[in-house]
Each structure stands twice: as structure tokens, then as C-alpha cells.
Amino acid sequence: MPGARKIGYAVVGLGLIARNSVLPAFVHCQKARLVALVSRDARKAAKLKARYKAGYAYGTTEFDACLRNPEVAAVYIATPPGKHESFTVRAAAAKKHVLCEKPLAATAAQSARMVDACRREGVLLMTAYRKYFEPGSVYLKSLVKKLGRIDMIHTSFSERFRPGRSQAWLLDPAMAGGGPLMDLGVYCVNTARWLVEEHPMEAVAESWRHNSKIFRNVEEGIRFSLRFPSGLRVLGSSTYSAAMSSFIFVQGSQGWVSLSPAFPYENTRVVCGNIAQRSFERRFHPLDEFALEIDAFASAIEGQRPVEPDGLEGHRDMVILHAIYESAKIGRAVSINY
């Protein structure tokens, strides 16, 4: 609204996701404004500061100075997952709210410490799952309630990893936490949980490497099954060796619904299905999903809405992903203990 106070953000990390999506999103935000940039590359920070009219640019060694800036109320952490914990804990200690990219961390131990730090310091922590705000996904969730008993969800998200073009840190377990499951499959896990508002209790999985030269330290692909207390099974997969593709398909006693492409943000999405013997199809054109989530967090900071998805949801996903990896490693079902 004209004249309304906007929540000031600092964006930490100026990699592809920040440059291509997060920074441009502030142009479309109604409740948030870009105040500062934080990067290990001072020249990049200065250049982007001028392009997006941010007030301040800091090196990563100057992060404490950024946190002392009274104009900064929240930080958007867009670094690789292995660096999320350090920036989050430091921001929380400075009483700054944190919006953190997915996956919430590289390990469940890290994400647990992030949640504890923000709770202890009395600041908000939100996991940056865009799907909670994207209209096609919201519409899909509204339809799921009409499907009756749901026993099966199928979902997948994959893309090709191209050496020399894809980000190298995606193959570094310390930074990424794993391979395509961490980068892409986390969307499948979180969205399925969100749609049915239930947490899985057991995971069974199998991973593979066709190209062990490229995928020496992380999986090339993985498929998994999650068992829920209600009897629901979620079958999911993710690979770094397939063309970009994604979907989620929900089967119920009263019909079915699907969303495809389900998780990227550049394409028109199609929700289709058949409920009570009535077929339908609806298209959703691309929009700025990052602006929607940034504004949603700003509203939470102002006390106008709860934080959703919060840090605890991001941590639960980390616990689930670790159970999937453990099952793939030992070759049998693994209980999920939150």
C-alpha cells in the first residue's frame, strides 16, 4: 500500500538463484524492500547493488556489520545449504528474522540447530518453499480435499546435470548435502506432505550411479517410497540424468488430480483431473513466486499471518531425506523419527 512501511531485507549469497530470481522479485514485492546485499565477491555485490538500487553492499566478512544495520529486519539466505546454519545462527543472535532457501541445511543436525537458535532468540524462521503460494499448487491442494480416501501419490522432479554449466557445488556433499534428492526431490517430499497434512513414518529407497566419474560423491538418481500412518504411500523419484521434468499425481477414492510441470517456476502449469466422474483442466501462467513468498514472510514479521512453511517443516524434510538416504544405503526400510 502507498506509504506503508516495508520490511527491509538483506540477501545473503549472490549465486544463480539470487541473481535470477530473488533480487528481481523485490521489484514486485508489496510489503518488502531490498536493503542490502552480502557476498564473498565484493565486485559482484557492488554491481548488483547499483542494478537493484539496494542501499548497502557487504562482503561475507562484514556480515556482522550488515546485521547491525537498523534498516535490515530480515535476511534471505540464498547460499548453498552447507552455509545456511552459520548465517542463520548469526542472524538470529542479532534478532533478525530469517527466510532460508531449501533444503533448510545440508544435514538434519544443522537444520535442528537452526530451528533451536531462532526459537531461542525469539525470531521467525521460514523455509523458502514457493509452492505454498503458487496459485496452481494452492488450487491442487483445494482439490485434494475432494478426493476421498487417498492411498497413493506419485511425484518426480529431475533435470540434467551438465558439467561446466551446472553449479559445481551441487556435487559437493558438504555444500549440497547430497545429490538430486536434496536439490530437487525435496520438493516432492515437502509438497506431498503439505497436500495431505501428514508426516511419513517409514522410508524405502534405492539410488544409482550410471556415471561414477561425474557422480563420485553423490547419487545420480534415487527412487523412494514413503509410508504414512493413514496408509498413504508416496512414490517419488529424482535424477540428474533426465531432461527437466516434474509432476505430482494424487489418486483418491473419488477421483484423481495432477499438476505438471509441478515445481519449476518458468512454465505454464496445468492442473487436470476427474472428480466424481467430472473431468476438468485449468492452466496457470508463470508469475513471480519469489515475490509472493518474500511478501508472505514480511506479513508474518508484521504479525499478520503465521509463518508457513516454518523452519520446523524444513527440518522435518531434512529428517525424511536422511531416512531415504539411509534406506538406500542399507537396502531396507528405515523408520522416520522426528
C-alpha positions in Angstrom: 0.0 0.0 0.0 1.3 3.6 -0.7 3.1 4.9 2.3 3.0 1.6 4.2 6.3 0.6 5.8 8.1 -2.2 4.0 10.2 -4.8 5.7 13.8 -4.4 4.9 15.7 -7.5 3.7 19.4 -8.3 3.2 20.0 -11.0 0.7 23.0 -13.3 1.6 24.6 -15.1 -1.3 24.5 -13.8 -4.9 24.6 -17.1 -6.9 22.2 -18.1 -9.7 19.0 -18.3 -7.5 19.6 -14.8 -6.1 20.6 -13.1 -9.3 17.9 -14.7 -11.5 15.0 -14.9 -9.1 15.4 -13.4 -5.6 16.8 -10.0 -6.4 14.4 -9.3 -9.3 11.4 -10.3 -7.1 11.8 -7.3 -4.8 10.5 -5.1 -7.7 7.2 -6.9 -7.4 7.0 -7.0 -3.6 4.3 -5.0 -1.9 5.5 -5.5 1.7 9.2 -5.9 1.4 12.2 -3.9 0.1 15.8 -4.8 -0.7 18.1 -3.0 1.7 21.5 -4.9 1.5 23.5 -7.5 -0.4 26.0 -9.8 1.2 28.6 -11.7 -1.0 32.1 -13.1 -0.9 32.6 -11.3 -4.2 32.7 -7.5 -3.5 32.7 -6.5 -7.2 29.6 -8.6 -7.8 27.9 -7.1 -4.8 28.6 -3.6 -5.8 27.4 -4.2 -9.4 24.1 -5.8 -8.2 23.7 -3.1 -5.5 23.6 -0.5 -8.3 21.3 -2.6 -10.6 18.7 -3.2 -7.9 19.1 0.1 -6.0 20.0 -1.6 -2.7 21.3 0.8 -0.1 24.3 -1.3 1.1 26.7 -4.0 -0.1 28.8 -6.1 2.3 31.4 -8.8 2.0 30.7 -12.0 3.9 33.4 -11.0 6.3 31.3 -7.9 7.0 28.1 -9.9 7.8 28.1 -8.6 11.4 28.1 -5.0 10.1 25.1 -5.9 8.0 23.3 -7.3 11.0 23.9 -4.1 12.9 22.2 -2.1 10.2 18.8 -1.0 11.7 17.2 -1.0 8.2 17.7 -4.7 8.0 14.8 -6.6 9.7 15.2 -9.9 7.9 17.7 -11.9 5.9 17.1 -14.0 2.8 19.8 -16.7 2.8 20.5 -17.9 -0.7 23.8 -19.6 -0.2 24.5 -23.3 -0.8 22.8 -25.4 2.0 26.1 -26.2 3.8 26.4 -22.5 4.7 22.8 -22.0 5.9 23.4 -22.8 9.5 26.2 -20.3 10.1 24.4 -17.3 8.6 21.1 -18.3 10.3 22.5 -18.6 13.8 24.4 -15.3 13.5 21.3 -13.6 12.2 19.1 -15.0 15.0 21.7 -13.8 17.6 21.3 -10.3 16.1 17.5 -10.6 16.4 17.0 -10.7 12.6 14.3 -12.9 11.1 15.4 -15.5 8.6 13.9 -16.7 5.3 16.2 -19.5 4.1 16.3 -21.4 0.8 15.5 -25.1 0.6 16.7 -27.5 1.6 17.0 -25.9 5.0 20.5 -27.2 5.6 23.0 -29.9 4.4 22.2 -32.2 7.4 19.4 -32.7 9.8 21.7 -31.8 12.7 22.4 -28.4 11.1 18.7 -27.7 10.5 17.9 -28.7 14.1 20.4 -26.2 15.4 18.9 -23.5 13.1 15.4 -24.1 14.4 16.7 -24.1 18.0 18.7 -20.9 17.5 15.7 -19.0 16.1 13.3 -20.2 18.7 15.8 -19.3 21.5 16.3 -15.8 20.2 12.6 -15.2 19.5 13.0 -14.6 15.7 11.0 -16.1 12.9 12.4 -18.8 10.6 10.7 -19.6 7.3 11.8 -22.3 4.7 11.6 -20.9 1.2 9.1 -23.4 -0.4 7.5 -21.4 -3.2 4.7 -23.9 -3.8 2.8 -22.8 -0.7 2.0 -19.6 -2.6 1.9 -20.5 -6.2 -1.8 -20.5 -7.4 -1.6 -23.8 -9.3 -0.3 -25.7 -6.2 -2.8 -23.9 -3.9 -5.6 -24.9 -6.3 -4.4 -28.5 -6.3 -4.4 -28.6 -2.5 -8.0 -27.4 -2.5 -9.0 -30.3 -4.9 -7.2 -33.0 -2.8 -9.8 -32.5 -0.1 -12.5 -33.7 -2.5 -10.7 -36.9 -3.4 -12.0 -39.0 -0.5 -9.5 -41.6 0.8 -6.0 -41.1 -0.7 -3.8 -44.2 -0.8 -1.3 -43.2 -3.5 0.7 -40.1 -4.6 3.2 -40.3 -7.5 5.7 -37.5 -7.9 9.0 -36.7 -9.6 11.4 -33.9 -10.2 14.5 -34.3 -12.4 16.9 -32.3 -14.6 20.2 -32.9 -16.3 23.4 -32.0 -14.6 25.8 -30.6 -17.1 29.5 -30.4 -16.0 30.9 -26.9 -16.7 27.4 -25.4 -16.9 25.6 -26.6 -13.8 26.7 -25.3 -10.4 29.7 -27.4 -9.3 28.7 -27.2 -5.6 25.7 -29.4 -6.3 28.1 -32.4 -6.4 29.8 -31.4 -3.1 28.2 -33.3 -0.2 29.5 -30.8 2.3 27.7 -27.9 0.5 24.7 -29.7 -1.0 24.1 -32.5 1.5 23.6 -35.0 -1.3 22.6 -35.1 -5.0 19.2 -34.7 -6.8 17.2 -35.8 -3.7 18.4 -32.8 -1.8 18.2 -30.3 -4.7 15.0 -31.5 -6.4 13.5 -34.4 -4.6 12.9 -32.3 -1.5 10.1 -30.6 -3.4 8.4 -33.9 -4.0 8.7 -34.8 -0.3 7.5 -31.5 1.1 4.7 -30.9 -1.4 3.2 -34.4 -0.8 3.3 -33.8 3.0 1.7 -30.3 2.5 -1.1 -31.6 0.3 -2.3 -34.2 2.8 -1.1 -32.5 6.0 0.5 -35.7 7.3 4.1 -36.9 8.1 5.5 -40.2 6.8 6.7 -42.8 9.3 8.9 -45.1 7.1 11.1 -44.8 4.0 12.3 -47.3 1.5 14.7 -46.2 -1.3 17.2 -47.2 -3.9 19.8 -44.9 -5.5 22.1 -45.4 -8.5 25.1 -44.1 -10.4 25.4 -44.7 -14.1 28.3 -42.2 -14.5 30.5 -42.7 -11.5 33.1 -40.3 -12.9 30.8 -37.3 -12.6 28.7 -38.6 -9.6 31.5 -39.8 -7.4 30.3 -38.3 -4.2 26.5 -38.0 -4.6 23.8 -40.2 -6.2 22.9 -39.7 -9.8 19.4 -40.8 -9.2 17.1 -42.1 -6.5 13.6 -43.5 -6.1 11.8 -43.8 -2.8 8.6 -44.8 -1.1 7.2 -43.1 2.0 4.6 -44.8 4.2 2.2 -42.7 6.2 0.2 -43.5 9.3 -3.1 -43.3 7.3 -1.9 -45.9 4.9 -0.9 -43.4 2.2 2.1 -44.3 0.1 4.1 -41.6 -1.8 6.2 -42.9 -4.6 8.9 -40.4 -5.7 12.0 -40.1 -7.8 14.6 -37.6 -8.8 17.6 -37.8 -11.1 20.4 -35.6 -12.5 20.4 -37.5 -15.8 16.9 -36.7 -17.3 15.5 -33.8 -19.1 13.9 -31.2 -16.9 10.5 -32.7 -15.9 8.2 -32.8 -12.8 4.8 -33.8 -11.8 2.6 -34.8 -8.9 -0.4 -37.2 -9.3 -2.8 -37.8 -6.5 -5.2 -40.8 -6.6 -8.3 -40.9 -4.3 -11.4 -43.0 -3.9 -13.5 -40.2 -5.5 -11.1 -39.3 -8.3 -7.7 -38.1 -9.3 -5.8 -34.8 -9.8 -2.4 -33.9 -11.2 -0.1 -30.9 -11.6 2.5 -30.7 -14.3 5.1 -29.3 -14.5 4.8 -29.2 -10.7 7.9 -27.5 -9.4 9.8 -25.1 -11.8 8.5 -21.6 -12.0 9.2 -20.6 -15.6 6.4 -22.6 -17.3 2.7 -22.6 -17.6 1.3 -25.2 -15.2 -1.6 -27.5 -15.9 -3.9 -28.9 -13.2 -6.2 -31.6 -14.5 -8.2 -34.4 -13.1 -11.5 -36.2 -12.7 -13.6 -36.0 -9.5 -17.0 -37.6 -9.1 -16.9 -38.5 -12.9 -16.4 -34.9 -13.9 -13.2 -34.1 -15.9 -11.5 -30.7 -15.8 -8.4 -28.8 -16.8 -7.1 -25.4 -15.6 -3.9 -23.6 -16.7 -1.8 -21.3 -14.5 0.6 -18.9 -16.2 4.0 -18.1 -14.7 4.2 -15.3 -12.1 6.7 -14.2 -9.5 6.6 -16.9 -6.9 9.6 -15.4 -5.1 7.8 -12.1 -4.5 4.8 -14.0 -3.1 6.9 -15.8 -0.5 9.0 -12.7 0.4 5.8 -10.8 1.0 4.3 -13.6 3.0 7.3 -13.6 5.3 7.0 -9.8 5.6 3.4 -10.3 6.6 4.4 -12.8 9.3 7.0 -10.4 10.7 4.3 -7.8 11.0 2.1 -10.3 12.8 -0.5 -10.5 10.0 -0.2 -14.2 9.3 1.6 -17.3 10.8 4.9 -18.4 9.3 4.2 -21.1 6.8 6.2 -23.1 6.0 8.3 -22.5 9.1 11.7 -23.8 10.0 10.3 -26.9 11.7 8.7 -28.0 8.4 12.1 -27.6 6.7 13.8 -29.6 9.4 11.2 -32.4 9.2 12.0 -32.7 5.5 15.7 -33.0 6.4 14.9 -35.9 8.7 12.9 -37.6 6.0 15.6 -37.1 3.4 18.2 -38.6 5.7 15.9 -41.6 6.2 15.6 -42.0 2.5 19.4 -41.9 2.1 19.9 -44.4 4.9 17.4 -46.8 3.4 19.2 -46.6 0.0 22.5 -47.3 1.8 21.4 -50.3 3.9 18.9 -51.8 1.5 15.8 -52.0 3.8 13.1 -49.9 5.3 14.0 -47.2 7.7 11.8 -45.7 10.4 11.5 -41.9 10.4 12.0 -40.4 13.9 11.3 -36.7 14.2 
